[in-house]
């Protein structure tokens, strides 16, 4: 479980850095329209949001509270795997070393 915590923590750090970089240096609307103009840009976004949806399904399944699950899902859709890495890290911390509790949440 320690390795999973390290990986999720590194994901938080990496995503924080690239999100700050993207929002401070990039032009979201201009670059987003360029991305949507390219076939592989569309493929990448469909791939990305398929992953977001699948990950969000896991969050909804394991969370005790539907409103909390909805907040995490919105975070996934807007902040990407920054939210996913943070959610994973917090779930790992809360599971107290129990993989079953980590994966199943309220169903464990």
Secondary structure, DSSP 8 states (H G I E B T S, - for coil): -HHHHHHHHHHHHHHHHHHHHHHHHS-HHHHHHHHHTSHHHHHHHHHHHHHHHHHHHHHHHH-S-HHHHHHHHHHHHHHTHHHHHHHHHHHHHHTTT-HHHHHHGGG-
